[in-house]
Amino acid sequence: CLDITESGKHGWLVNCNHVAGPVVQNAAGYDVLVDVYVPKGWLDDGTNKYQIILDGEWYWVGEYMFSTLIGNDSWQTVRVSKLSLPETIDFSDVNDENEYGSNGISTEKGSSLPVGMKLDNFRLSLKK
């Protein structure tokens, strides 16, 4: 779980580089999910820009990835469904030395998430 403890946090929000998993066939049939603890009063104002990283490939999400979240001090699940994922994603090759095999969520410099926000359980789920 990532707990944001400083203002102005950007870069890797969730980094699962050291976690091996299966080869996912028909990856285009999946969405990315992540659980987010949202501090009271926070609202995604569109200034944060996000990317999803799966098996070393960076997928641009853009703004408002967390726009469905309600700032009420609770855990909420975000479903990122507008990604063009490849047919196959191989999570079985874990490499600590470089970006190949990296998995997670990143924000661009200039993005800022609130102190107290937490992210956990980054995963794939079949499309609804």
C-alpha positions as CSV (number, residue, x, y, z in Angstrom):
1,C,0.0,0.0,0.0
2,L,1.3,3.5,-0.8
3,D,0.5,6.1,1.7
4,I,1.0,9.7,0.5
5,T,2.7,11.5,3.3
6,E,4.0,14.6,1.6
7,S,2.4,17.2,-0.6
8,G,3.4,17.4,-4.2
9,K,3.8,13.7,-4.6
10,H,4.3,12.6,-8.2
11,G,6.1,9.8,-10.1
12,W,5.4,6.2,-9.1
13,L,2.1,5.9,-7.1
14,V,1.9,2.1,-7.2
15,N,5.0,0.1,-8.2
16,C,4.6,-3.7,-8.5
17,N,8.0,-4.3,-10.2
18,H,9.0,-7.2,-7.9
19,V,5.7,-9.2,-8.1
20,A,5.6,-12.0,-10.7
21,G,2.3,-13.2,-12.1
22,P,0.8,-15.2,-14.9
23,V,0.8,-14.6,-18.7
24,V,-2.6,-12.9,-19.4
25,Q,-4.2,-13.9,-22.7
26,N,-6.8,-11.6,-24.2
27,A,-5.6,-8.7,-22.1
28,A,-7.8,-6.4,-24.0
29,G,-10.7,-8.1,-22.2
30,Y,-9.5,-6.7,-18.9
31,D,-9.7,-3.4,-17.0
32,V,-7.2,-2.1,-14.5
33,L,-8.5,-1.7,-11.0
34,V,-6.9,0.0,-8.0
35,D,-8.3,0.7,-4.5
36,V,-7.9,4.3,-3.3
37,Y,-8.4,5.8,0.2
38,V,-9.7,9.3,-0.5
39,P,-9.2,12.0,2.2
40,K,-12.2,14.2,3.1
41,G,-12.8,17.0,0.6
42,W,-10.5,15.9,-2.2
43,L,-11.7,16.2,-5.8
44,D,-9.8,15.4,-9.0
45,D,-9.5,18.8,-10.6
46,G,-7.9,17.5,-13.8
47,T,-4.4,18.8,-13.1
48,N,-3.1,15.3,-12.4
49,K,-2.0,13.3,-15.4
50,Y,-1.7,9.5,-15.0
51,Q,-0.1,6.5,-16.8
52,I,-0.7,2.8,-16.3
53,I,2.4,0.6,-16.7
54,L,2.0,-3.1,-17.5
55,D,4.9,-5.4,-18.4
56,G,7.1,-2.3,-19.1
57,E,4.7,-0.7,-21.5
58,W,3.3,2.7,-20.6
59,Y,-0.3,3.4,-21.4
60,W,-1.4,7.1,-21.3
61,V,-4.6,7.6,-19.3
62,G,-4.4,11.4,-19.1
63,E,-6.5,13.5,-16.7
64,Y,-9.4,12.6,-14.4
65,M,-8.4,8.9,-13.8
66,F,-9.7,9.4,-10.2
67,S,-12.6,11.7,-11.1
68,T,-15.2,9.1,-9.8
69,L,-13.8,9.3,-6.3
70,I,-15.6,11.1,-3.6
71,G,-13.5,12.8,-0.9
72,N,-15.2,11.3,2.2
73,D,-12.4,9.4,4.1
74,S,-13.2,6.0,2.6
75,W,-11.7,3.3,0.4
76,Q,-13.1,3.3,-3.1
77,T,-12.3,1.2,-6.2
78,V,-11.2,2.9,-9.5
79,R,-11.8,1.0,-12.8
80,V,-9.6,2.2,-15.7
81,S,-11.4,0.8,-18.7
82,K,-10.3,3.1,-21.5
83,L,-6.9,1.4,-22.2
84,S,-5.9,-0.2,-25.5
85,L,-4.1,-3.3,-24.0
86,P,-2.3,-5.8,-26.2
87,E,-3.5,-9.4,-26.8
88,T,-1.0,-10.8,-24.3
89,I,0.7,-9.4,-21.1
90,D,3.5,-11.4,-19.6
91,F,3.8,-10.8,-15.8
92,S,6.1,-13.9,-15.3
93,D,9.4,-12.1,-16.2
94,V,10.4,-10.0,-13.2
95,N,13.6,-8.0,-13.8
96,D,14.9,-5.7,-11.0
97,E,17.6,-4.0,-13.1
98,N,15.6,-2.0,-15.6
99,E,12.1,-0.9,-16.6
100,Y,11.3,-4.1,-18.5
101,G,8.6,-5.8,-16.5
102,S,7.6,-2.7,-14.6
103,N,4.0,-2.6,-13.4
104,G,2.0,0.2,-11.7
105,I,0.6,3.7,-11.8
106,S,2.6,6.9,-12.3
107,T,1.8,10.6,-12.4
108,E,3.7,13.4,-14.3
109,K,5.7,16.1,-12.6
110,G,3.4,18.9,-11.6
111,S,0.7,16.5,-10.4
112,S,-0.2,16.6,-6.8
113,L,-2.2,14.2,-4.7
114,P,-3.3,14.9,-1.2
115,V,-1.5,13.9,2.0
116,G,-3.5,11.0,3.4
117,M,-4.4,9.4,0.1
118,K,-3.6,5.7,-0.1
119,L,-3.4,3.3,-3.1
120,D,-3.5,-0.5,-2.8
121,N,-4.5,-3.7,-4.7
122,F,-3.4,-2.7,-8.2
123,R,-4.9,-5.5,-10.4
124,L,-6.6,-6.6,-13.6
125,S,-10.2,-7.5,-13.7
126,L,-12.4,-8.8,-16.5
127,K,-14.3,-6.0,-18.3
128,K,-17.9,-5.5,-17.1
